[in-house]
Amino acid sequence: CFSGVFFSYLIYGYFHEKLTKTNYNGEKFHCFYILMLFQCITNMIWAYFESYIREDKFCANSVPQYFYLLCGFTYLFAMLTSTTALKWVTYPSQVIGKSIKPIPVMLLGVLF
């Protein structure tokens, strides 16, 4: 399972960086929002497919729906900004930056 996830992210990172760094007839890739729209639609289709295969119904719980909406929008904003950042940084440096992110969160959790 680990190797499948690792290999998938490795291939994803390779093609993502290749797409954003390659010159196409003297022009760089600039359709980041279309790329993110395609990724979100693909994720949605996959989630519905998984739900159908597992015969799960949407979870009935007491969590207000706007929490899901808020999480979705913050995730979308994070993906848009990280994809746009590939104009200036390489994919490996972006992954390292994301990996360091939990450290200040834990420190602030201890302080507050």
LUMTI-202997 format. One record per residue: residue in one letter; x, y, z of N, C-alpha, C, O in turn. Coordinates in nm, 3 decimals, always signed. Example, Ala and Ser with C-alpha at 12.3 -4.5 7.8 and 13.67 -1.06 7.14 Angstrom:
2
{rec A {+1.319 -0.569 +0.780} {+1.230 -0.450 +0.780} {+1.320 -0.330 +0.780} {+1.424 -0.332 +0.846}};
{rec S {+1.285 -0.225 +0.708} {+1.367 -0.106 +0.714} {+1.290 +0.003 +0.787} {+1.341 +0.114 +0.804}};
//
This chain:
112
{rec C {+0.083 -0.119 +0.000} {+0.000 +0.000 +0.000} {+0.088 +0.126 +0.000} {+0.063 +0.221 -0.075}};
{rec F {+0.191 +0.125 +0.086} {+0.281 +0.240 +0.092} {+0.347 +0.265 -0.043} {+0.353 +0.379 -0.089}};
{rec S {+0.396 +0.159 -0.105} {+0.466 +0.178 -0.232} {+0.372 +0.228 -0.341} {+0.414 +0.305 -0.428}};
{rec G {+0.246 +0.185 -0.339} {+0.149 +0.234 -0.436} {+0.123 +0.383 -0.421} {+0.119 +0.456 -0.520}};
{rec V {+0.105 +0.428 -0.297} {+0.083 +0.570 -0.271} {+0.207 +0.649 -0.307} {+0.198 +0.753 -0.372}};
{rec F {+0.323 +0.602 -0.265} {+0.449 +0.671 -0.293} {+0.472 +0.682 -0.443} {+0.506 +0.789 -0.493}};
{rec F {+0.454 +0.572 -0.515} {+0.475 +0.572 -0.660} {+0.375 +0.665 -0.730} {+0.412 +0.736 -0.823}};
{rec S {+0.250 +0.664 -0.684} {+0.149 +0.750 -0.744} {+0.184 +0.897 -0.727} {+0.174 +0.975 -0.822}};
{rec Y {+0.225 +0.937 -0.607} {+0.264 +1.076 -0.584} {+0.391 +1.112 -0.661} {+0.405 +1.225 -0.707}};
{rec L {+0.481 +1.018 -0.676} {+0.602 +1.044 -0.752} {+0.569 +1.072 -0.899} {+0.620 +1.167 -0.957}};
{rec I {+0.485 +0.990 -0.957} {+0.444 +1.009 -1.096} {+0.363 +1.138 -1.110} {+0.383 +1.213 -1.205}};
{rec Y {+0.272 +1.162 -1.016} {+0.191 +1.285 -1.018} {+0.281 +1.408 -1.014} {+0.262 +1.501 -1.092}};
{rec G {+0.379 +1.409 -0.925} {+0.470 +1.522 -0.913} {+0.553 +1.542 -1.039} {+0.575 +1.655 -1.082}};
{rec Y {+0.598 +1.433 -1.097} {+0.678 +1.442 -1.219} {+0.598 +1.508 -1.332} {+0.644 +1.604 -1.394}};
{rec F {+0.478 +1.458 -1.357} {+0.397 +1.512 -1.466} {+0.345 +1.652 -1.435} {+0.332 +1.735 -1.525}};
{rec H {+0.316 +1.678 -1.310} {+0.268 +1.811 -1.270} {+0.377 +1.916 -1.295} {+0.350 +2.022 -1.351}};
{rec E {+0.498 +1.885 -1.254} {+0.608 +1.980 -1.276} {+0.641 +1.990 -1.424} {+0.669 +2.100 -1.474}};
{rec K {+0.639 +1.879 -1.495} {+0.667 +1.882 -1.639} {+0.564 +1.968 -1.711} {+0.600 +2.044 -1.801}};
{rec L {+0.439 +1.958 -1.672} {+0.334 +2.038 -1.734} {+0.353 +2.186 -1.708} {+0.334 +2.268 -1.798}};
{rec T {+0.391 +2.221 -1.587} {+0.401 +2.363 -1.551} {+0.534 +2.427 -1.591} {+0.541 +2.549 -1.600}};
{rec K {+0.638 +2.349 -1.614} {+0.770 +2.405 -1.645} {+0.807 +2.400 -1.793} {+0.901 +2.467 -1.835}};
{rec T {+0.737 +2.323 -1.874} {+0.772 +2.305 -2.014} {+0.724 +2.424 -2.097} {+0.616 +2.478 -2.074}};
{rec N {+0.806 +2.464 -2.194} {+0.766 +2.566 -2.290} {+0.691 +2.499 -2.405} {+0.738 +2.400 -2.462}};
{rec Y {+0.576 +2.552 -2.438} {+0.495 +2.502 -2.548} {+0.493 +2.609 -2.656} {+0.421 +2.708 -2.644}};
{rec N {+0.571 +2.590 -2.760} {+0.585 +2.688 -2.868} {+0.625 +2.825 -2.814} {+0.572 +2.928 -2.856}};
{rec G {+0.720 +2.825 -2.721} {+0.768 +2.950 -2.663} {+0.680 +3.008 -2.554} {+0.707 +3.117 -2.505}};
{rec E {+0.577 +2.936 -2.515} {+0.484 +2.986 -2.413} {+0.475 +2.885 -2.300} {+0.470 +2.764 -2.323}};
{rec K {+0.472 +2.935 -2.178} {+0.460 +2.846 -2.061} {+0.313 +2.817 -2.034} {+0.223 +2.889 -2.077}};
{rec F {+0.290 +2.709 -1.961} {+0.155 +2.670 -1.921} {+0.098 +2.776 -1.827} {+0.165 +2.816 -1.732}};
{rec H {-0.024 +2.821 -1.853} {-0.084 +2.924 -1.769} {-0.229 +2.894 -1.732} {-0.296 +2.980 -1.676}};
{rec C {-0.277 +2.777 -1.761} {-0.417 +2.741 -1.733} {-0.429 +2.664 -1.603} {-0.483 +2.553 -1.600}};
{rec F {-0.378 +2.721 -1.495} {-0.377 +2.652 -1.366} {-0.519 +2.628 -1.314} {-0.545 +2.524 -1.252}};
{rec Y {-0.608 +2.722 -1.337} {-0.744 +2.707 -1.285} {-0.820 +2.597 -1.359} {-0.900 +2.526 -1.297}};
{rec I {-0.796 +2.582 -1.487} {-0.858 +2.473 -1.563} {-0.804 +2.339 -1.515} {-0.879 +2.242 -1.502}};
{rec L {-0.674 +2.334 -1.489} {-0.613 +2.212 -1.436} {-0.677 +2.174 -1.302} {-0.709 +2.057 -1.280}};
{rec M {-0.695 +2.272 -1.214} {-0.755 +2.244 -1.084} {-0.902 +2.203 -1.098} {-0.949 +2.116 -1.025}};
{rec L {-0.973 +2.266 -1.191} {-1.112 +2.228 -1.216} {-1.119 +2.082 -1.260} {-1.204 +2.006 -1.214}};
{rec F {-1.030 +2.043 -1.350} {-1.027 +1.904 -1.397} {-0.996 +1.809 -1.283} {-1.056 +1.702 -1.273}};
{rec Q {-0.901 +1.846 -1.196} {-0.867 +1.761 -1.082} {-0.986 +1.748 -0.986} {-1.013 +1.639 -0.936}};
{rec C {-1.055 +1.858 -0.960} {-1.170 +1.853 -0.869} {-1.283 +1.769 -0.927} {-1.346 +1.692 -0.854}};
{rec I {-1.309 +1.783 -1.055} {-1.414 +1.702 -1.119} {-1.376 +1.554 -1.116} {-1.461 +1.469 -1.090}};
{rec T {-1.250 +1.524 -1.143} {-1.204 +1.386 -1.137} {-1.218 +1.329 -0.996} {-1.262 +1.215 -0.979}};
{rec N {-1.183 +1.407 -0.895} {-1.198 +1.363 -0.756} {-1.344 +1.339 -0.721} {-1.377 +1.242 -0.652}};
{rec M {-1.433 +1.426 -0.768} {-1.575 +1.410 -0.740} {-1.630 +1.282 -0.804} {-1.703 +1.207 -0.741}};
{rec I {-1.593 +1.258 -0.930} {-1.639 +1.137 -0.998} {-1.586 +1.013 -0.927} {-1.660 +0.916 -0.909}};
{rec W {-1.460 +1.016 -0.885} {-1.403 +0.902 -0.814} {-1.474 +0.879 -0.681} {-1.499 +0.764 -0.644}};
{rec A {-1.508 +0.985 -0.609} {-1.578 +0.972 -0.480} {-1.716 +0.911 -0.500} {-1.757 +0.824 -0.422}};
{rec Y {-1.789 +0.954 -0.602} {-1.919 +0.895 -0.629} {-1.906 +0.749 -0.671} {-1.988 +0.666 -0.632}};
{rec F {-1.804 +0.717 -0.749} {-1.779 +0.580 -0.790} {-1.751 +0.492 -0.670} {-1.807 +0.383 -0.657}};
{rec E {-1.663 +0.538 -0.581} {-1.632 +0.463 -0.459} {-1.756 +0.445 -0.372} {-1.779 +0.337 -0.317}};
{rec S {-1.836 +0.548 -0.360} {-1.958 +0.540 -0.280} {-2.054 +0.437 -0.340} {-2.120 +0.363 -0.267}};
{rec Y {-2.062 +0.434 -0.472} {-2.150 +0.339 -0.540} {-2.100 +0.196 -0.522} {-2.179 +0.106 -0.496}};
{rec I {-1.970 +0.175 -0.537} {-1.912 +0.041 -0.524} {-1.931 -0.012 -0.383} {-1.966 -0.129 -0.364}};
{rec R {-1.908 +0.071 -0.285} {-1.920 +0.028 -0.146} {-2.064 +0.029 -0.097} {-2.093 -0.016 +0.014}};
{rec E {-2.152 +0.078 -0.178} {-2.294 +0.090 -0.144} {-2.316 +0.172 -0.018} {-2.411 +0.150 +0.057}};
{rec D {-2.226 +0.267 +0.005} {-2.243 +0.359 +0.118} {-2.337 +0.471 +0.078} {-2.335 +0.518 -0.035}};
{rec K {-2.416 +0.510 +0.170} {-2.496 +0.630 +0.150} {-2.420 +0.743 +0.216} {-2.333 +0.721 +0.299}};
{rec F {-2.455 +0.864 +0.178} {-2.387 +0.976 +0.241} {-2.413 +0.971 +0.391} {-2.524 +0.944 +0.435}};
{rec C {-2.310 +0.998 +0.466} {-2.316 +0.986 +0.611} {-2.421 +1.080 +0.669} {-2.423 +1.200 +0.640}};
{rec A {-2.505 +1.024 +0.750} {-2.601 +1.106 +0.824} {-2.541 +1.131 +0.961} {-2.530 +1.039 +1.042}};
{rec N {-2.502 +1.254 +0.986} {-2.444 +1.287 +1.115} {-2.489 +1.427 +1.156} {-2.563 +1.494 +1.084}};
{rec S {-2.443 +1.468 +1.271} {-2.488 +1.597 +1.324} {-2.394 +1.712 +1.290} {-2.412 +1.823 +1.340}};
{rec V {-2.295 +1.688 +1.205} {-2.203 +1.795 +1.165} {-2.275 +1.888 +1.069} {-2.331 +1.843 +0.969}};
{rec P {-2.274 +2.019 +1.097} {-2.340 +2.113 +1.006} {-2.275 +2.111 +0.867} {-2.153 +2.098 +0.854}};
{rec Q {-2.356 +2.124 +0.764} {-2.308 +2.116 +0.627} {-2.208 +2.225 +0.593} {-2.120 +2.205 +0.509}};
{rec Y {-2.220 +2.342 +0.657} {-2.129 +2.451 +0.623} {-1.985 +2.419 +0.665} {-1.892 +2.478 +0.610}};
{rec F {-1.965 +2.328 +0.760} {-1.829 +2.286 +0.794} {-1.765 +2.212 +0.676} {-1.647 +2.232 +0.645}};
{rec Y {-1.843 +2.127 +0.611} {-1.794 +2.058 +0.492} {-1.762 +2.158 +0.381} {-1.660 +2.146 +0.313}};
{rec L {-1.849 +2.256 +0.365} {-1.827 +2.358 +0.263} {-1.702 +2.440 +0.293} {-1.624 +2.469 +0.203}};
{rec L {-1.683 +2.476 +0.419} {-1.565 +2.552 +0.459} {-1.437 +2.471 +0.436} {-1.338 +2.524 +0.385}};
{rec C {-1.439 +2.345 +0.473} {-1.322 +2.258 +0.449} {-1.294 +2.244 +0.299} {-1.179 +2.246 +0.257}};
{rec G {-1.399 +2.230 +0.221} {-1.382 +2.218 +0.076} {-1.320 +2.342 +0.014} {-1.231 +2.332 -0.070}};
{rec F {-1.368 +2.459 +0.056} {-1.314 +2.584 -0.001} {-1.170 +2.608 +0.043} {-1.088 +2.655 -0.036}};
{rec T {-1.138 +2.577 +0.168} {-0.999 +2.596 +0.211} {-0.906 +2.498 +0.140} {-0.793 +2.533 +0.107}};
{rec Y {-0.953 +2.376 +0.116} {-0.872 +2.280 +0.041} {-0.853 +2.327 -0.103} {-0.743 +2.318 -0.157}};
{rec L {-0.960 +2.378 -0.164} {-0.951 +2.428 -0.301} {-0.853 +2.545 -0.309} {-0.772 +2.552 -0.402}};
{rec F {-0.860 +2.637 -0.213} {-0.768 +2.751 -0.210} {-0.624 +2.704 -0.193} {-0.533 +2.756 -0.258}};
{rec A {-0.603 +2.605 -0.106} {-0.468 +2.552 -0.086} {-0.415 +2.487 -0.214} {-0.298 +2.505 -0.248}};
{rec M {-0.499 +2.414 -0.284} {-0.455 +2.350 -0.408} {-0.427 +2.452 -0.517} {-0.330 +2.438 -0.591}};
{rec L {-0.510 +2.556 -0.526} {-0.487 +2.660 -0.626} {-0.356 +2.733 -0.601} {-0.279 +2.758 -0.694}};
{rec T {-0.332 +2.769 -0.475} {-0.209 +2.842 -0.445} {-0.085 +2.754 -0.461} {+0.019 +2.801 -0.508}};
{rec S {-0.094 +2.628 -0.422} {+0.023 +2.541 -0.437} {+0.052 +2.510 -0.584} {+0.168 +2.498 -0.623}};
{rec T {-0.052 +2.497 -0.665} {-0.030 +2.474 -0.808} {+0.026 +2.599 -0.875} {+0.115 +2.590 -0.959}};
{rec T {-0.025 +2.715 -0.837} {+0.026 +2.840 -0.893} {+0.170 +2.864 -0.851} {+0.247 +2.923 -0.927}};
{rec A {+0.207 +2.820 -0.732} {+0.344 +2.839 -0.683} {+0.446 +2.762 -0.767} {+0.565 +2.794 -0.763}};
{rec L {+0.401 +2.663 -0.842} {+0.494 +2.587 -0.925} {+0.554 +2.672 -1.037} {+0.648 +2.628 -1.104}};
{rec K {+0.501 +2.793 -1.058} {+0.563 +2.884 -1.153} {+0.703 +2.924 -1.105} {+0.791 +2.950 -1.187}};
{rec W {+0.722 +2.928 -0.974} {+0.845 +2.983 -0.917} {+0.931 +2.880 -0.843} {+1.052 +2.900 -0.831}};
{rec V {+0.873 +2.771 -0.795} {+0.951 +2.672 -0.721} {+0.934 +2.535 -0.787} {+0.839 +2.513 -0.862}};
{rec T {+1.026 +2.445 -0.757} {+1.016 +2.310 -0.811} {+0.922 +2.227 -0.723} {+0.896 +2.262 -0.608}};
{rec Y {+0.873 +2.118 -0.779} {+0.781 +2.033 -0.705} {+0.845 +1.973 -0.580} {+0.781 +1.971 -0.475}};
{rec P {+0.970 +1.923 -0.587} {+1.031 +1.869 -0.464} {+1.044 +1.973 -0.353} {+1.021 +1.941 -0.236}};
{rec S {+1.080 +2.097 -0.386} {+1.089 +2.200 -0.281} {+0.951 +2.232 -0.225} {+0.939 +2.264 -0.106}};
{rec Q {+0.849 +2.224 -0.307} {+0.713 +2.246 -0.257} {+0.672 +2.135 -0.161} {+0.609 +2.163 -0.058}};
{rec V {+0.705 +2.011 -0.192} {+0.672 +1.899 -0.105} {+0.746 +1.912 +0.028} {+0.688 +1.884 +0.134}};
{rec I {+0.872 +1.953 +0.024} {+0.948 +1.972 +0.149} {+0.883 +2.082 +0.232} {+0.870 +2.068 +0.354}};
{rec G {+0.843 +2.191 +0.168} {+0.775 +2.300 +0.240} {+0.645 +2.254 +0.304} {+0.614 +2.293 +0.416}};
{rec K {+0.569 +2.171 +0.233} {+0.445 +2.118 +0.290} {+0.473 +2.021 +0.404} {+0.394 +2.012 +0.499}};
{rec S {+0.584 +1.949 +0.396} {+0.618 +1.853 +0.500} {+0.655 +1.922 +0.631} {+0.636 +1.865 +0.738}};
{rec I {+0.709 +2.041 +0.622} {+0.749 +2.116 +0.741} {+0.629 +2.182 +0.809} {+0.638 +2.222 +0.925}};
{rec K {+0.519 +2.193 +0.739} {+0.401 +2.264 +0.789} {+0.351 +2.216 +0.926} {+0.311 +2.301 +1.005}};
{rec P {+0.350 +2.088 +0.959} {+0.298 +2.046 +1.090} {+0.379 +2.095 +1.210} {+0.325 +2.103 +1.320}};
{rec I {+0.505 +2.128 +1.190} {+0.589 +2.169 +1.304} {+0.538 +2.297 +1.369} {+0.518 +2.297 +1.491}};
{rec P {+0.514 +2.408 +1.295} {+0.460 +2.526 +1.362} {+0.319 +2.504 +1.417} {+0.282 +2.564 +1.518}};
{rec V {+0.242 +2.418 +1.352} {+0.107 +2.390 +1.403} {+0.116 +2.322 +1.539} {+0.041 +2.356 +1.630}};
{rec M {+0.208 +2.227 +1.553} {+0.225 +2.160 +1.683} {+0.278 +2.256 +1.788} {+0.234 +2.254 +1.903}};
{rec L {+0.372 +2.342 +1.750} {+0.425 +2.440 +1.845} {+0.317 +2.537 +1.892} {+0.309 +2.567 +2.011}};
{rec L {+0.236 +2.585 +1.801} {+0.127 +2.675 +1.840} {+0.023 +2.601 +1.924} {-0.038 +2.660 +2.013}};
{rec G {+0.003 +2.472 +1.896} {-0.089 +2.393 +1.978} {-0.041 +2.379 +2.121} {-0.122 +2.376 +2.213}};
{rec V {+0.089 +2.370 +2.139} {+0.146 +2.361 +2.274} {+0.135 +2.496 +2.345} {+0.104 +2.501 +2.464}};
{rec L {+0.162 +2.604 +2.273} {+0.160 +2.738 +2.334} {+0.019 +2.785 +2.368} {-0.001 +2.852 +2.469}};
{rec F {-0.078 +2.751 +2.286} {-0.214 +2.800 +2.309} {-0.303 +2.684 +2.340} {-0.423 +2.703 +2.363}};
//
